């Protein structure tokens, strides 16, 4: 703690800002260490609340080989200090993404991390093949999807299947490739090593945890899908522990920390746990300007932490 009141509350979310503290992730420089978390960003909506080019990176909603309608409703439920969702990666497909959202983001001078979703290894391969020569700056492989070639389980829970998939995708593109890890495993360091062995350039963690809510009037699950992903401030301590553990297992691997970040101080904790950058997700559902607000708050905090700021600029993580 020990920091006084933040002045970032007065920031203008549309005014151009010259950030002093950037970060390097997998060889690419982010103008600041804050991006959006996949699944919580849509340009047409978020662009109404802030200049998206102010962020270090924009991680898009998951892109699939064909349009996905997502899960039946209800899809969301509130939970203590968070929410449960089972939207089901609804999106219009990679072809629409390449023709519509990606060109718009690049026209705004945003650094774009395209999130890749699939229900099979072949799904992932089809999307990566189409993105390989696109304007996307980085690819983020979401290995938390139910995978039909893996018995309906997430490929991200099986180190052998994960390494095989990442190795296949690595051979299809020269773009920096991030693998987004699920926390729903016994040992996240094991799956992190598998992704690294397969050729991942960076890791993002964590994705949501499995959870549910029940309607006490009916005794039935609130969400039509029964279970969903838990996100929000409640998962922050879990996400921090995962980042800490993976950093110690893989000292040189770039890591993007995700989970419950709603302030610059939250982001700072992730950087001290070993992350090179962070992504803000659920907080934007409460405060649509949260990602850029967090970036401004973190900027002030890094002013008073030159050693950490210098390490991030060099593409290095904080060393305990």
Secondary structure, 3 states (H helix, E strand, C coil): CCCCCCCHHHCCCCCCCCCCCCEEECCEEECCCEEECCCCCCHHHHCCCCCHHHCCEEECCCECCCCECCCCCCCEEEECCEEEECCCCCECCHHHHHHCHHHHHHHCCCCEEEEECCCCHHHHHHHHHHHCCCCCCEEEEECCCECHHHCCCEHHHCHHHHHHHHHHHHCCCCCEEEEECCCCCCCHHHHHHHHHHHCCCEEEECCCEEECCEECCCCEECCCCCCEEEECHHHHHHHHHHHHHHHHHCCCCEEEEECCCCCHHHHHHHHHHCCCEEEECCHHHHCCCHHHHHHHHHHHHHHCCHHHHHHHHCCCCCCC
